[in-house]
Amino acid sequence: MSGETVKVSYVFPNGDIYEGECRVSSSGVLMRTGWGTHTSANGVTYTGAWLEDKLHGKGTLQHRSGAHYDGEFEDNKYHGMGTYTFPDGYTYKGQFYKNRFEGEGAFNDPQGCVWTGTFSSTKALGLKLQHTN
């Protein structure tokens, strides 16, 4: 039975709900691995790929505030290419490294202005404003 993929619908003691794929580890523990949706009791929802109980691969994380991330995850973090949308309509589309804007990306405001360039954690020196006609 170890390594076998099963579909489950599970309610955690805290009220969280997981519906999706799991695998039984060699030690007999059932772990979220594959595709599934986890909805927390406080309203945060993740739909996407899992690996050994961690967000890993492509997915979407929706926060109660209205903010959401759509992209790649690694070890429960935004990691790889993705788009983060803030509750106020601002978006960042580009590279992420361990939950941070890191690398080439574009920052858009709700009025349609787009700044592109290289982002590094909390800095983004030398961004260029794209002009639209």
Secondary structure, DSSP 8 states (H G I E B T S, - for coil): -TT-EEEEEEE-TTS-EEEEEEEE-TTS-EEEEEEEEEE-TTS-EEEEEEETTEEEEEEEEE-TTS-EEEEEEETTEEEEEEEEE-TTS-EEEEEEETTEEEEEEEEE-TTS-EEEEEEETTB-TT-EEE---
